[in-house]
Amino acid sequence: MTKQEFLNGKVFTVPNYYGKGDSTFYYAKNENGDLGYISKQIRNSKTGKVIMDDFEAGVDKIGPNTVSTFTIIMGQTIKQRFKFEDFTLFEE
C-alpha cells in the first residue's frame, strides 16, 4: 500500500490476514482537519461483508513511509509504528 492510498481511506489488511471473516482497516480523517484515526471493520466469516465498524487507534504522525498510532488500554497509552508497505490493499 502507498501512503496516498492510506490517506485516501483505502481499505487494507495487516500482516497475518487469514481471509474471509478477518478484520480489515482504513484511515479516516477527523472533520476538523487534525490527524485522524484507524477504523477496524469486523467482517462476517461466511460472506466477508462488514458487520461492524469500530475505532481501532488514533493517528499521531504520518511520515513519508510510516504511520504512528496510539490507543489507550486501561489507562496506559500504547504506541506503535507501521510501514505503509506492510499493509495490503483489500479487494472485496
Secondary structure, 3 states (H helix, E strand, C coil): CCHHHHHCCCCEECCCCCCCCCCEEEEECCCCCCCCEEEEEEECCCCCCEEEEEEEEEEEEECCCEEEEEEEECCEEEEEEEEHHHCEECCC
